[in-house]
Amino acid sequence: MSAISGKTIKAHAKHSNKAQSEKPTREEAESAVRTLISWAGDDPTREGLLDTPQRVTNAYQEFFSGYHECPLDCLSRTFDAIKGYDDIVLLRDIDFHSHCEHHMVPFIGKVHVAYYPNKRIIGISKLVRTIEIFARRLQTQEAMSSQIAHAIDSSLQPDGVAVMIDAVHQCMSMRGVKKRNISTVTAQFLGKFKDMQEQKRFISLVCP
Ligand SMILES: [Zn+2]
């Protein structure tokens, strides 16, 4: 694990105390939603929209719950029950949805994640949970790929980590260039996966 990756993970691990202390109240959040409804051109006092600010605020609580969870805590429990296994561990096609930090609209897709164990392994569900924690924040696909890879690298210290994300960004489908179904692919390789042959093997297992 590099010093930079450690810093990156700590910086992203939890919402900062500063941001927590400045957190607006629920009333302020609901009022902001009413402002956006007015800005969009509708009347936030009409019957159909009366409860919308409350619903949107609840939805935001769920969409962005990842700020209140630490991926390093999630990954802290590893096992040494490797029993001579010295090859790749790959999780393919993990569905996720996140929100792009530029437009706050969803990007939706799949994550493929692999690592080469070095003496220790981790529960598969913990890897999925880690992806969820990072996805439930405002993100770029690039940063999310890097954060997942470095969190696994930092906690498990494997011989290599590979993360690939394939996603469709609603900010491209619904606005701007308005192109549907453009697949954006990002990949972050660490350690042994820096080797081109290992990357080819990873890709051949992801797309058999
Ligand atoms: Zn966007």
Residues whose N, C-alpha, C, O or C-beta is under 5 A from the ligand:
A	BS01	ZN	C100 H102 H103 C171
